């Protein structure tokens, strides 16, 4: 492995942003707007992905309602002044102000070599997001699907179509068909509810339109939630509405139920009941990656980086900031930490960028995070949803329409908004597509995790 160092340019202050999620891109936008013509300021964004993923629409990608690239926006399209490095962040040296990068040369699946760089910084914004939390249970990680990144959505869609094809071939074997047609989503948060709603509509609709050999009465869509209710972050009446609507659409919601074990052919619950299934989707929580966990700074119980209300890391005030899913930021009004949602990440990105600008220009004033959520929304299937916006509660078609309008308007570019709108329009008039991509299917369930393992 070769190693090289990138030195600070003379009279140039370097700002490094780690992560290309909502928080990182918002920091980038605000910094570029301020320093676009300032030759003494260098901005570098570093991320393992060269795109911003619009995560709220992942469930719709997993069912083919929205095309994959339409929720991906290239990072370079945001870089009007900034440099972009696509690489894994291997470690951060807070004392020496260095970020250590690692990347492969050649084919990612069979790299010729790995190379490394050390990049110095004057200011650092950590916005590295989170990973799926498997709670230390290896069987779950090895035998379940996830819904965290674009590979997950493509892989799940391929798998669903594949098992439908298998059930079509094995239509005379009722026991095997029942296992193939059982789809289980674990986790009753926003991600889990939207995933199970989209999956339920897609499986039932696709069988009706294409798979005439399959006995649709064998289809089982199951939601498993460890708590006593779903959508814990919304008001109880909206959560109850979502629960009843999912059940009315054929989803079997199992509350107060924990997963004990997952195999290639079944899931075992805490009462030792085993449900045969080849399709378990794990959406039960997120956790920071090892880089964040091992960073030499204060962490909360969930291993997120603790910041002050200026989003600075204690001991590195005015230099290092943390935002988004990897940061533990306390709302002074409620005493609780801000939840890991897109709207909170964007607000935190603005505050972090403002404070970096203040440190450099010494004009204006530092800002503390003081963000009140606009509300919460969830899509629970076609033309159905729940919403709480500025205290106003909505459900049904109107909430679903609000969900679509809000997220369509928040896509980062006009071209993406137009493409997604056309996808939705086409879905309204035409049947779902049942073709799948063969490349991610060959990589298997853990395509991204396998690549990470090779780089370690």
Helices and strands as residue ranges (DSSP letters): E 2-6, E 13-18, H 22-35, E 41-47, E 51-53, G 55-57, H 58-62, G 68-71, E 72-74, G 75-77, E 83-86, E 88-93, E 98-106, E 111-120, E 123-126, E 131-132, H 138-143, E 145-146, H 150-169, H 174-180, E 182-186, H 190-210, G 216-218, E 220-224, H 236-248, E 251-254, E 259-262, E 266-269, E 274-276, E 279-282, E 286-287, H 290-294, E 305-306, E 320-322, G 324-326, E 327-328, H 342-361, E 375-379, E 385-389, E 392-395, H 397-410, H 414-429, H 438-443, H 447-455
